[in-house]
Amino acid sequence: MKKDLGVKPYVFPMPVLMIATYGENDKVDVMNMAWGGICNNNMVALNISESHKTAKNIKERKAFTLSIADVDHLEESDFFGTASGNTMEDKFERTGMHATKSTRVDAPIIEEYPITLECKVAELQHESYGFRVLGEIVNVVADEKVLDENGKVDPTKINAFVFDQYQNGYYKIGEKVGQAWDSGKKFMNK
């Protein structure tokens, strides 16, 4: 039997994405966000509040990087989602993480995260439902430790975790359970 739960943002899993930007004086700012993801082959969509320091930085610099959070940096990643760059001047420095400047966009790459998408702003949307940033992916950088023998990203090596909106938990992912565009083929010939 099904039970009505009302209107809730109940999609699982939700990615734990780390948006990195530069603020004034090239100050590194990182924000943890779950309401975003891929929206085309070379595009990402971020749904964030305009009150965030990250939103201001994106508007000014027209660039950001988007990294996948990993279990090894879960505590730092969670901190980036609870501390505000608007009120905590040394937010990034407190974690002991390291950043280098992207050579493709005006944004930092956080060295500790295993995979990072370098993005330039394609469009800023102000809608009745909120603020959305559409970013064009201009490059992806990955730590060699997450690549397979063919130079492709092996998702089991990323050690990523996801967010659950049901109970506000984080869950490690990585076990392959099927093959896309193949696991359901048996139904094609019925």
C-alpha positions as CSV (number, residue, x, y, z in Angstrom):
1,M,0.0,0.0,0.0
2,K,1.3,3.5,-0.9
3,K,1.1,6.4,1.5
4,D,0.8,10.1,0.5
5,L,3.8,12.1,1.9
6,G,2.9,15.5,0.4
7,V,5.2,17.7,-1.6
8,K,8.8,16.9,-0.9
9,P,12.1,17.1,-2.9
10,Y,12.4,13.3,-2.7
11,V,14.8,12.2,-5.4
12,F,17.5,9.8,-4.6
13,P,20.4,9.8,-5.1
14,M,21.3,13.5,-5.2
15,P,24.8,14.3,-6.2
16,V,27.1,16.0,-3.8
17,L,28.7,18.6,-6.0
18,M,31.3,21.1,-4.9
19,I,31.2,24.5,-6.7
20,A,34.4,26.5,-6.5
21,T,34.7,30.1,-7.4
22,Y,37.0,33.1,-6.9
23,G,35.8,36.1,-4.9
24,E,37.4,39.5,-4.3
25,N,41.2,39.3,-4.4
26,D,41.1,35.8,-5.9
27,K,39.7,34.4,-2.6
28,V,38.7,30.8,-3.0
29,D,35.2,30.0,-2.1
30,V,33.7,26.4,-2.2
31,M,30.0,25.5,-1.8
32,N,28.4,22.1,-1.3
33,M,25.3,21.7,-3.4
34,A,22.9,18.9,-4.4
35,W,20.4,20.6,-6.6
36,G,22.2,20.5,-9.9
37,G,23.7,18.3,-12.5
38,I,24.2,17.5,-16.1
39,C,21.6,19.0,-18.4
40,N,23.2,18.4,-21.8
41,N,26.4,16.8,-23.2
42,N,28.4,19.9,-22.5
43,M,26.2,21.7,-19.9
44,V,25.5,21.7,-16.2
45,A,22.7,23.4,-14.3
46,L,23.0,24.7,-10.8
47,N,20.0,25.7,-8.7
48,I,21.3,27.9,-5.9
49,S,20.1,30.8,-3.8
50,E,21.3,34.2,-4.9
51,S,22.2,35.0,-1.3
52,H,25.2,32.6,-1.5
53,K,28.7,34.0,-1.8
54,T,29.1,31.5,-4.7
55,A,26.2,33.1,-6.6
56,K,27.8,36.5,-6.3
57,N,31.2,35.2,-7.5
58,I,29.7,33.4,-10.4
59,K,27.9,36.6,-11.6
60,E,31.1,38.6,-11.3
61,R,33.6,36.1,-12.7
62,K,31.3,34.2,-15.2
63,A,33.1,30.9,-14.3
64,F,33.2,28.1,-11.8
65,T,34.5,24.6,-11.3
66,L,32.3,21.7,-10.3
67,S,33.8,18.8,-8.5
68,I,32.5,15.5,-7.3
69,A,32.9,15.1,-3.5
70,D,34.6,11.9,-2.3
71,V,34.4,10.0,0.9
72,D,38.0,10.9,1.8
73,H,36.9,14.5,2.0
74,L,33.4,14.1,3.4
75,E,34.0,16.2,6.5
76,E,35.4,19.1,4.5
77,S,32.6,18.8,1.9
78,D,29.9,18.9,4.5
79,F,31.6,21.9,6.1
80,F,31.5,23.7,2.8
81,G,27.7,23.2,2.9
82,T,27.2,24.5,6.4
83,A,29.6,27.4,6.6
84,S,28.9,30.6,4.7
85,G,31.5,32.5,2.7
86,N,29.4,35.6,3.4
87,T,30.2,35.4,7.1
88,M,33.3,33.2,7.4
89,E,36.3,34.9,5.7
90,D,38.7,31.9,6.2
91,K,36.1,29.2,5.2
92,F,38.3,27.5,2.6
93,E,41.6,27.8,4.6
94,R,40.1,26.1,7.7
95,T,39.9,22.8,5.8
96,G,43.6,22.7,4.8
97,M,42.6,21.9,1.3
98,H,44.5,23.2,-1.7
99,A,43.5,25.1,-4.9
100,T,45.2,25.9,-8.2
101,K,43.9,28.3,-10.8
102,S,42.2,26.7,-13.8
103,T,44.0,27.4,-17.1
104,R,40.7,27.5,-18.9
105,V,38.3,29.4,-16.7
106,D,38.5,32.1,-14.0
107,A,38.0,29.7,-11.2
108,P,40.0,27.4,-8.8
109,I,40.4,23.7,-9.0
110,I,40.4,22.0,-5.6
111,E,43.3,19.6,-5.7
112,E,41.9,17.0,-3.3
113,Y,38.7,16.3,-5.3
114,P,39.2,13.4,-7.9
115,I,37.3,14.9,-10.8
116,T,36.5,18.5,-11.7
117,L,34.5,20.1,-14.5
118,E,35.8,23.5,-15.6
119,C,32.8,25.6,-16.6
120,K,32.1,29.1,-18.0
121,V,28.7,30.7,-17.5
122,A,26.4,30.2,-20.5
123,E,23.3,31.8,-18.9
124,L,22.0,33.1,-15.7
125,Q,18.3,32.5,-15.2
126,H,16.1,34.4,-12.8
127,E,12.8,32.5,-12.6
128,S,9.8,32.6,-10.2
129,Y,11.1,29.3,-8.8
130,G,14.7,30.6,-8.1
131,F,18.1,31.3,-9.5
132,R,19.7,28.9,-12.0
133,V,23.2,28.9,-13.5
134,L,23.8,27.2,-16.8
135,G,27.4,26.4,-17.3
136,E,29.2,25.2,-20.4
137,I,31.8,22.5,-19.6
138,V,35.0,23.5,-21.3
139,N,37.2,20.7,-19.9
140,V,37.3,18.0,-17.3
141,V,40.4,17.2,-15.2
142,A,40.7,14.0,-13.3
143,D,43.3,12.6,-10.9
144,E,45.1,9.7,-12.6
145,K,44.2,7.4,-9.7
146,V,40.5,7.4,-10.8
147,L,41.3,6.4,-14.4
148,D,41.2,2.9,-15.8
149,E,43.8,1.3,-18.1
150,N,42.2,3.0,-21.1
151,G,42.4,6.5,-19.6
152,K,38.6,6.6,-18.9
153,V,37.1,7.5,-15.5
154,D,36.3,4.5,-13.4
155,P,33.4,5.4,-11.2
156,T,34.3,2.8,-8.6
157,K,37.6,4.6,-8.0
158,I,36.1,8.1,-7.5
159,N,34.9,7.0,-4.0
160,A,31.9,9.4,-4.4
161,F,29.0,9.8,-2.0
162,V,25.5,11.0,-2.5
163,F,23.0,12.9,-0.4
164,D,19.6,11.6,0.7
165,Q,16.9,14.1,1.1
166,Y,14.8,11.7,3.2
167,Q,16.9,11.8,6.3
168,N,19.8,14.1,5.4
169,G,22.4,11.3,5.2
170,Y,25.4,10.7,3.0
171,Y,25.8,7.3,1.3
172,K,28.9,5.9,-0.4
173,I,28.4,4.7,-3.9
174,G,30.5,2.6,-6.3
175,E,29.2,-0.9,-6.8
176,K,28.3,-1.6,-10.5
177,V,25.0,-3.5,-10.7
178,G,24.2,-3.5,-14.4
179,Q,25.2,-2.1,-17.9
180,A,23.3,0.8,-19.4
181,W,21.5,0.1,-22.7
182,D,22.1,-3.6,-22.2
183,S,20.6,-4.8,-18.9
184,G,17.0,-4.5,-20.1
185,K,17.5,-5.8,-23.6
186,K,15.5,-9.0,-22.9
187,F,12.3,-6.9,-23.0
188,M,13.0,-5.7,-26.6
189,N,12.2,-9.1,-28.2
190,K,8.9,-9.8,-26.4
